[in-house]
Amino acid sequence: MNVGRVSQVLAGFVAFFTLVQVVPLLLALAETPGPRNAGVAGFATSIGLGVVVALLLWAGGRRASSELYRKEAIVVAVAAWLLASLLGAVPYQWSGLLPDPADALFESVSGLATCGGTVLASAGNPRPEDTAHSLLLWRAMQHWLGGIGIVLCFVVLLPSMGAAGKSLLSTESVGVSTDTHQPRVLSQSRGVVAVYVSLTLACLGLLMLAGMNLFEAVCQSFATLATGGYSTRTSIADFHSLGVEVVLTVFMYLAGCSFIVMAASVREGWSGLRGMVRTSEFRVYTLFTVLAVGGVMFDLMRRGLGIGDALRQSSFNVVSMLCCCGFVTADFQAWPPFSLIVIFTCSIVGGCTGSAAGGMKQARFLICLKLLAYSLRHFVRPKSVERLRLDGEVLQASTVSSVLAMVLLWLLTVLLGAMVLACDQRLSFIAGLSASASMLAGCGPSMAAVHPDAIANGLPALGQTVAVIGPNIGGLGGYGDLASWTKLVMCFEMILGRLELLTLLAVFTPSFWRR
Amino acid sequence: MNLGRVSQVLAGFVAFFTLAQGVPLVLALNETPQASGSAPVGFLASMVLGCVVVLLLWIAGRGAPRDFYRKEAICVAGIAWFLASMLGAVPFVWSGLLPDAADALFESVSGLTTCGGTVLASAGNAPPEEVAKSLLLWRAMLQWLGGIGIVLIFVALLPSMGATGKGLLIAESVVVSTDSDQPRLLNQSRGVVAVYVFLTAVCVLLLMYVGGMGLFDAVCQSFATLATGGFSTRSSIARFESLGAEVVLTVFMFLGGCSFTVMAASVRDGWTGIRGMLRTSEFRVYTLFTLLTIGGVTIDLMRGGVSFGPALRQSSFNVVSMLTCTGFATADFHAWPPLSLIVIFACTMVGGCTGSAAGGMKQVRILVCLKLLAYTVRHFVRPKSVERMRLDGEVMEASTISSILALVLLWLLTILIGALIIAFDQRLSFAGALSASSSMLGNCGPALATVHPDALANGIPAMGVAVAVVGPNIGPFGGFGDLSGWTKIVMSFEMILGRLELLTLLALFTPSFWRR
C-alpha cells in the first residue's frame, strides 16, 4: 500500500476542492451578511483550512514512488469522499447556517453523494428561500462536483473491479470505440466531462427560457444533471411553471442515462446514438420509467385526479425518484399504496450505470431478471444448456454471481440500516425502511407516517404539505428533527451507497490492509 | 407427460382427503343440532362430492402406463394442492359458516398451506369461539395434513429438483444414514411421519397437563402448531390466559420449524444422531437467528416502556411464532416500536428450516446468501484468491449457489409484485400491502394494518388487547374478511405459490413444461 502516493493524490484533490470554494466566496462578498449567513467568514475559514490540509497531505506524500494500483485507487476514492464531506461541511457551520455539526455534515454528505435530503426547513433551520445565495450555490456545486466525481471514479476504477467491473463494462462496450492511440481512461474521462457540461448548459438555457432567473437556473441545473435534489425552493411546485417541470423531467431522465455510453456514442454521430438506444440497459431503463409513470398515473386517477394533473404529478415525481434525484412537486406521502410501492421500488432500482443516479442500477436489475427467467426455464428442462447473454456478450457465471451478490447485499443493507434507524422510536416502520432505502440509494425524500385524517381528505394539491405523525422526512420536509446519531448513520449509508457498498466495505476489512 | 398416471395418483389422493373428512363428520353428528348448525350437511355433501371427483379421476386414468417421473411428480404436487384447496372449502360453504365462496377458498387455502390468516372474526363472520367444533376440527386437520403433506412432497421431489434440490439435500445429508437395504424415499417418509405424529401427541399431552387446555382445544392447537399453521380455537392465544400453554407452544413452534427429515434421520442414530443434528449449519443459524430476534425485540419493547418479564414473554412467543411462520399471537404487535416491526417483517421472509412445514425462504438459503456475501467482499479485497464455498463440509457448486440466489430474488420480487396487486385495494396502507404480501407468500398469517395515531400515543398495549386501526384490521387480532373477493383470491394464489416454493407452481404455467 503506497500511502505516500495516496497522500499526494489526495493533496491534489483537496487543493482543487478548496479552489472551487472561491466562487461562492466571491458571491458571498457581494451579499449583505446576516445572523445565519456569514458567508464570507464561512468560506474564508474553509479555504484557509483546506489549504492547510492540502499542504499537510503534500508534505506527507513527498518522495513517494508513483505506483498507483487498484488498492491505492480504492483508498483514494474512499478517503477523497470522506475528506470532501468533512471539508465541505465547514462553510455551513462557520457561516452560522447550520451550527449543529451533525447537521452541517449531513448537508455536506448529502450534497456530495447527490442525495438531496436536507436539514433545512426543519428543526429551526431556515428554508432554502431564506438561505444566503452563496451557501445555496455551494450546495449546488457540491452536487455537481459529486456527480461528475463519482462517474469519473468509476471510469478509472472499473477495469480493475474484477468480475463486477467486467459485467458493467459489457453494457458500455457496445458504444465504446477502440481508439488505440489514446489511453482509454483519459479519452473516456474527457468525453464524459464534455457531455456532462454540455447537458448542464442546455438545461440551464432551457430553464431560463421557461422563466427562471440565472442564479436559480444555475443551481437547479447543477443539481439536476447530478441527480441531486437540492433546490433553491422548498419544492419545484413553488416555481409555478409547467415548463420548468417538463424541462426538469427530461433532464432528470437524461441524467439517469449512462454518461459513459453517451460520450462514446456522440463521437460517432447518429449511428452512435442509435447504438446507445439499443443497449439493453437503456431499454430496460426507459421501459421501467414508462411503466412506473403509467402505473402511478392510473393509480392517482383512481383516487380522483384528472388525467392531466395525474400525468403531470406522476411523470415528474416518479422520474425524480427513479433517477434518485429527489425533487418533488407533490407530497407523495399521502398517495395511494400502489404509488408508494412503485416509488419505493424506484428508489431501490435507480438509474443506469455510468451516471450519477443512485440505486442498484438498471444493469444489475436487468441481469437479475434474466437470471430469474433462466432459473425457471432450467427448472422446467434441467438438462438444457444455455448461457446468459447481455447485449450479445456471454455473461460468465462469476459475473452473474457477483451481480446477484451485490443486489442481495444492497437489500440486506437497506434492512440493517432500517433496523438501526428504527432505534429512534419516533419513526414508523415505513419511515425507517424508506429512509434507509432512500439514503443508500442517494435519493433524498422518505415517507413519514401520514395522519389518517389527512388521507381522508384525498390527494394533496401540487406543493401542498400533508399532516404527518412524528418528524416530517418526506419530500416537503427535512431531516433536521432527527437525533444526531441518526444523521451520522444516514451519512454513512449515503457514502456506502454512493461507493457501491463493496468499495467502502473493503476499506473496513482487515485483509485489505495486509500485504 | 403421463396424464393418465397423474390422474390415478390424484384419485388416490382425493380419496384419502375425502375419507379424512369422515372424522369431523362424526364429531358433527355427535354434537347438538344447535351447536353444530348445518355442519353435518356440509361435511356429508362434501364427502359425496369428493367421491364423485375420485371416480371421475379414476376413470380418466384407467389403463395408463406406470411411468411416473419428475414432470408427473411436479404436476401431481401442483394440482393436488389446488384440488385439495377447492374440495376443502366445500364444508365451509355448505355448512353456512362462510357463504362467500372467496372467503371459503381463502380459509381452505390458508389451512392447507399452513398459513393461518383467517376470514373469521371479520366482515360479519363469527369469531372462532362461536364456530361449530366440527368445523374448527376441519380447520385444524387441514393444517396438520397440509403440513405433513408438503414435507412428504419435498422428500419425494427433492432428489429430482436439480441444483436447488442438491443444495437443500446437503443440509440434510450430514445426518442422513445410508441404509441401502430399503429405498431411501420410503424410509425417510416413514421416519418423518413418525416424528410428526409423535411430536403432535407430546404437544397435546403437554398442553393439557401443563397448559390446562381441554382435550379438543389441545388437539386442534397441536395440529396447528406442529404444522406451523396459525388457526386456533380462540381469537388469540392470550385468551387461554395460561403461561404454561404459551411456553409449550413456543417450544413446539420452534420444533415445528426444525427439519423433520433431519430429525427423523437423527433419531434413528440415537444420541449421536441428535448431536449431529445440532451441528448442522442450518439448525445453528436457525437457533442463532431466533435468539437474536427475541433479544432484539425484548430490548426494543423495554425501551418502549414494558418491563423485562412481560417483554420477554410477549417477545419470545410472538417472534418465534412469526419466524416459524405459524401466526399465533398473544399481543397486537401493530403498536410495537418500529424496530420490532422490521424484525417481525424480516422474520416472515426468512422462515424456518428446510424439511419442515414452516414457511418463508428457509434458513439454509439465508445462510448460503450470507456466505456468498462474505465471499464476495473477500473476493473484492483479494480478486486473485481462489476459494470454494462450503456448507457443512461439502463444496457447493456455482450452479447450486446461483439457483439458491435466484430463488431468494424471485421470492423478494414476488413479494413486491404481490404487494402491488394487493395495493389496488386503496384502503390498505403501504405497510399493509407489503406485509400482507410477505405474510401470504411466507405462509405466516398476520399482516400489519395502519394503527390510529391516538392508539400509538397510548404506548404498547397489554397482552391480548387489540389496538384501534384505520381501515381493515389485517393484523394478528383481526382477519382478512373485509378485503374484496379478488384480493382474497390473489392472496390464496400467493399462499400456494409460497408453499410450493415458487418454481414448482410457476413451472406449471410455463408452456415448455407441457411440451414433449
Contacts between the chains, C-beta under 8 A, distances in Angstrom:
chain1	res1	chain2	res2	distance
A	70	B	383	8.0
A	161	B	380	8.0
A	162	B	379	7.3
A	162	B	380	6.8
A	162	B	383	4.2
A	163	B	379	7.8
A	163	B	383	7.9
A	164	B	380	7.4
A	295	B	420	7.9
A	302	B	426	7.0
A	303	B	426	6.7
A	336	B	423	7.2
A	336	B	426	4.7
A	337	B	423	3.9
A	337	B	426	6.6
A	337	B	428	5.6
A	337	B	429	5.7
A	337	B	430	4.8
A	337	B	432	7.0
A	337	B	433	4.8
A	338	B	420	6.1
A	338	B	423	4.0
A	338	B	424	6.2
A	338	B	426	7.6
A	338	B	433	7.8
A	340	B	423	7.8
A	340	B	430	4.1
A	341	B	416	7.2
A	341	B	419	5.4
A	341	B	420	5.5
A	341	B	423	5.6
A	341	B	430	6.2
A	341	B	433	6.5
A	341	B	434	6.8
A	342	B	420	7.2
A	344	B	430	7.3
A	345	B	416	6.3
A	368	B	409	5.5
A	368	B	413	8.0
A	371	B	402	7.2
A	371	B	405	7.9
A	371	B	406	5.3
A	371	B	409	7.4
A	372	B	406	5.8
A	372	B	409	6.3
A	372	B	410	5.3
A	372	B	413	6.9
A	374	B	406	7.7
A	375	B	402	7.8
A	375	B	403	5.8
A	375	B	406	4.0
A	375	B	407	7.3
A	375	B	410	7.1
A	375	B	503	7.3
A	376	B	503	6.5
A	376	B	506	5.7
A	376	B	507	7.0
A	376	B	510	6.4
A	377	B	510	7.5
A	377	B	512	7.1
A	378	B	162	7.2
A	378	B	163	7.7
A	378	B	403	7.5
A	379	B	161	7.9
A	379	B	162	6.8
A	379	B	164	7.5
A	379	B	503	4.7
A	379	B	506	8.0
A	379	B	507	5.7
A	380	B	507	5.1
A	380	B	510	5.2
A	380	B	512	5.5
A	380	B	513	4.7
A	381	B	512	6.5
A	382	B	70	7.9
A	382	B	162	4.2
A	382	B	163	8.0
A	397	B	398	4.9
A	397	B	399	7.6
A	397	B	402	6.7
A	398	B	398	7.6
A	400	B	402	6.6
A	401	B	372	7.3
A	401	B	376	7.8
A	401	B	398	6.7
A	401	B	401	6.7
A	401	B	402	6.3
A	401	B	405	7.4
A	402	B	376	6.0
A	402	B	379	7.6
A	404	B	372	8.0
A	404	B	402	7.3
A	404	B	405	4.6
A	404	B	406	7.5
A	404	B	409	6.8
A	405	B	372	5.3
A	405	B	373	5.8
A	405	B	375	7.8
A	405	B	376	4.0
A	405	B	405	7.5
A	406	B	376	7.4
A	407	B	409	6.7
A	408	B	369	5.6
A	408	B	372	7.5
A	408	B	373	6.4
A	408	B	405	6.9
A	408	B	408	6.8
A	408	B	409	7.4
A	409	B	373	5.3
A	409	B	376	7.1
A	411	B	412	6.7
A	412	B	373	7.0
A	415	B	342	7.2
A	415	B	346	6.1
A	418	B	342	5.3
A	419	B	296	7.9
A	419	B	339	5.8
A	419	B	342	5.4
A	419	B	343	7.1
A	422	B	337	7.2
A	422	B	338	3.9
A	422	B	339	3.9
A	422	B	341	7.7
A	422	B	342	5.5
A	423	B	339	6.0
A	425	B	303	6.8
A	425	B	304	6.6
A	425	B	337	4.7
A	425	B	338	6.6
A	425	B	339	7.7
A	427	B	338	5.6
A	428	B	338	5.7
A	428	B	431	7.8
A	429	B	338	4.8
A	429	B	341	4.1
A	429	B	342	6.2
A	429	B	345	7.3
A	429	B	431	5.6
A	429	B	448	7.0
A	430	B	429	7.8
A	430	B	430	5.6
A	430	B	431	5.0
A	431	B	338	7.2
A	432	B	338	4.9
A	432	B	339	7.6
A	432	B	342	6.2
A	433	B	342	6.7
A	447	B	430	7.0
A	449	B	453	7.7
A	451	B	453	6.2
A	452	B	450	6.9
A	452	B	452	6.6
A	452	B	453	7.1
A	452	B	470	4.4
A	469	B	453	5.0
A	469	B	456	7.3
A	502	B	376	7.3
A	502	B	377	6.5
A	502	B	380	4.6
A	505	B	377	5.5
A	505	B	380	7.9
A	506	B	377	6.9
A	506	B	380	5.6
A	506	B	381	5.0
A	509	B	377	6.3
A	509	B	378	7.4
A	509	B	381	5.2
A	511	B	378	7.1
A	511	B	381	5.5
A	511	B	382	6.5
A	512	B	381	4.6
